[in-house]
Amino acid sequence: MSHLCPTLALAGIVCSASLASAAEPRPEVFPSRRDAASMLIRYFERTCTPKPFEIREAEAFRAHQRELRTRLLACAGLWPLPERVPLDVHASKPLDHEWCTIRRIYYRLWPGVYGDGLLFLPKGTGKGPGPAVLCPHGHWRDGSAHPEVQRRCLVLAKLGYVVFSPTQDHYEDPALGISHQTLMVWGNMRALDYLQSLPQVDGTRIGCAGASGGGLQTQMLVAVDARVRAATICGMTCDYREIVFPGRTHCGCNHFPSIMRYTDEPEISALGLPTPVQYLTMNDWTRSFAKNNYPTIRRLYEANGLKGRVDCKYWPTGHSYDKPKRERTYWWMDKWLRGIGRGEPIAEPEVKTLPVKTLLALEAAVPASRGFRHITRLYEKTVRYATPRFVDRQAWVSYRDAMRSSLRELLSTPAASPKAETERISVGDFAGLAIERLLCASEEGILVPVIVLRPANAEGKLPAAILCSDAGKAALRAAKGAGSAMALARAGSLVALPDVRFVGELSLSAFAGQSKKLVQFRPCSPLPEGKPNTFRAAWERNAMLWGRPLPGMAATDLRCVVAYVARRDDVDRRRIRLVARGNVAVAALFAAAADERVSALDIHLGGRCFETRNLPLVPFVLRHGDVLQWAALLADRRLTLGGVPKEAGDPEWLRHAFEAVGNAGGLKLPSGRSREGN
């Protein structure tokens, strides 16, 4: 009983076990909701801790740059890079402005998929090609047509720059590894292709400047594409923890898979070294950047002999790209793309913007466009999993081992094996059953509350059943009838009822109304806590960024409970059965697939699968398999798999897997694909 006392003491939980009275013990294991909430918030803050930003020089930096660029593109679902198909440009009729002509340009990103943007072509550009600036915009309702975006585009055109402002488009399909950054990064790389195709543009003198969401696009583009020769990032760069919250989502554009496993935003912004980068900060989430992050970036550039190639300026304003910030942008572009300037901002002249409706009306027919949904169809053809045929057991073993390796990567499974450390909170008898309440240690800092039921006077080693559902352990313990926890225990089994993340006591609603008090890090621009029914969606987004999907967290918790049950002296280790219903069923599937101590798995998917996109988010999962493919990892054990929708594929493939290992009788596929059983 001493294993977890230090951990529990840190959690503020009393360590002493007590002998319960004849009254039925309460189902809660944590002393209070606040204890569970504090634990979840501490986990959140640990996971948000910025990665160290190491200053490297010369070849050491270049090697790191190559590796991290590849990681960044892979996280964005763009590695290897897509084929650069012909741009197939379509242009609207020109619109005249006193400083330039304006057209809407459509250009091809993938076969059948087009982006668009506004081209500002300056008048009287002189002889030969000149510099250009890409101006991605943020979340303006009218996009590039918004007057605030128009102003910098028009002034840059007056200064002699060819300007292209691509529309910020959104599309995602995380199960295939398609995030908003997939479309934005590739769209902007293709926008550079378009600028380089223009005879008026010197392809070696292209800059990029954007604010807020446009700053994010600039930051990402300069990180992965060396063709950007000067960059201005306005109102964006900060540690991720400045814009990640336990009870609210900041912006889905920031949340692309797994990037926080490898780096953080400040390092991403400097990955384009030697490209000169300018940071414009203010009283938003960038307020502390000049103090906390910029000195490291400046030292990185100086260590590589590039003093003066970074610039940072703070204004005590709200989130904006106002005139003083734009004027500093013009100076930065002139300095690095034209080699001119006196080291001070360039005054912005009076700007006559065009009516938004006029710019929005600029259109051109694009007959080959099939919309952004077509990206999914293209990825399905190129990266979606294939189902092998197993000729013998060895073929299945090779498949199982490869899939387990993929699963560890998909879920970011902790390297350390579960230690099965527990702390018994209480033990007592009720209605002929021994009832234990305990906390089981999962990954660092997480304690899983568990109720254990067993016959009070049983002797010898018992078969074990671990039951979990979205309803939580309290509902499972209260259930009646055949197959219920109480019935199984009375029939001679040891029954463990855990609340894994995020059900029961570990439901995210545990910290409703408390996150502001419990979070220790104080962000510069905090968002208020949302409604409790939105917490799960927020954590799914955060988990995507962390590279630690929610089913992976729950699977780790289940494996720790399995390890604890297997260690008990009163359990027959050859007969440990895992039973799960609801969304937690897929976590149980992953846990059993990775842990051979589970001798039998009984899950009901309730008509859910990854193909239908109604299971919890696991980015990139469909590059490896759907529920049938993960279930095949249990072909040498006993599996009852119910509620499989037709979209998941042909169950006969799974039968063949069991037959290939000589275990045809080990698989049960109950009829009634969508109805969840007990």
JOMOMO-V102271 format. One record per helix or strand of 2 or more residues. SS is the DSSP state (alpha for helix, beta for strand). FROM is the first residue (numbers start at 0). TO is the last residue. If there is no record, write none. Layout:
ss:from:to
SS:FROM:TO
SS:FROM:TO
This chain:
ss:from:to
alpha:4:9
beta:17:18
alpha:32:47
alpha:57:74
beta:89:90
beta:94:95
beta:99:109
beta:112:121
beta:129:133
alpha:142:144
alpha:146:157
beta:161:165
alpha:173:175
alpha:179:196
beta:200:210
alpha:212:223
beta:227:233
alpha:239:241
beta:243:244
beta:247:248
alpha:251:253
alpha:258:260
alpha:264:268
beta:275:280
alpha:288:291
alpha:293:302
beta:309:313
alpha:322:337
alpha:355:359
alpha:372:381
alpha:392:410
beta:421:429
beta:432:440
beta:446:454
beta:461:468
alpha:472:477
alpha:484:489
beta:493:498
alpha:503:505
alpha:507:510
alpha:514:517
alpha:531:545
alpha:549:566
beta:570:580
alpha:583:593
beta:599:603
alpha:620:622
alpha:626:633
beta:637:641
alpha:645:647
alpha:650:659
alpha:663:665
beta:666:667
